[in-house]
Amino acid sequence: MIEADPKANLLRYLQDARDALLWKLEGLSEYDVRRPLTPTGTNLLGLVKHVAGVELGYFGDTFGRPFFKEERPTWWYTEDAEPNADMWATADESREEIVGLYRQAWEHADGTIARLPLDATGHVPWWPEERREVTLHHILVRVIADTQRHAGHADIVRELIDGTAGLSKTSDSLPAGDRTWWENHRRRLERVAREADKG
């Protein structure tokens, strides 16, 4: 069925990405949601913290609806923030706090989206002056792309932790296969890669 409301269609894709990202944390220890699994430190809770900030900034500050009315947290996008501060959680920042902030970001963003037409203009304060003016449509597409990208990162990180993979709780979007099938598949790909490298 074709979605008649373009805004509702965009919001559905955004919510799918949000849900997929949070699902990747389910059932893991505090260590596993925080542990860095790439050379640049990519970790599951840091990805959630980052996208919370993305939504609060783009759907809040950009459209004159700042989420933080008073002082912003030290990891926020400020000139004095530590590099990459939004991409990891300190020992004092609980999973519940960060996931809760992300859910609040959804509510705040959804409020902006509901109130404004897709052609409403806003200004991204941290972009160069000549590119700051944007539409809600532009920002929705940008945030969907960013969230889906990070949901993909989370999918790979989670698979590295415990082998859990797939698109969502209800649809893994993977070929049917037991552990042995996947081990054989991976060995085959390794063999093909080595053969191609000799080629």
KAGI-V668942 format. One record per backbone hydrogen bond with DSSP energy under -0.5 kcal/mol. CO is the residue of the C=O (numbers start at 1). NH is the residue of the N-H. Records with the same first field share a line. If there is no record, write none. Layout:
BEGIN
CO=NH + NH
END
This chain:
BEGIN
4=6
5=9
6=10
7=11
8=12
9=13
10=14
11=15
12=16
13=17
14=18
15=19
16=20
17=21
18=22
19=23
20=24
21=24
22=25 + 26
23=26
25=28
29=33
30=34
31=34 + 35
33=45
38=41
42=37
43=47
44=48
45=49
46=50
47=51
48=52
49=53
50=54
51=55
52=56
53=57
54=58
55=59
56=60 + 61
57=62
60=63 + 65
61=64
62=123
67=69
73=76
76=78
78=81
82=85
84=87
85=88
90=93
92=94
94=98
95=99
96=100
97=101
98=102
99=103
100=104
101=105
102=106
103=107
104=108
105=109
106=110
107=111
108=112
109=113
110=114
111=115
112=116
117=120
118=137
120=136
122=134
123=125
124=127
128=131 + 132
129=132
132=124
134=122
135=139
136=140
137=141
138=142
139=143
140=144
141=145
142=146
143=147
144=148
145=149
146=150
147=151
148=152
149=153
150=154
151=155
152=156
153=157
154=158
155=159
156=160
157=161
158=162 + 163 + 164
159=163
171=167 + 168
178=182
179=183
180=184
181=185
182=186
183=187
184=188
185=189
186=190
187=191
188=192
189=193
190=194
191=195
192=196
193=197
194=198
195=199
END
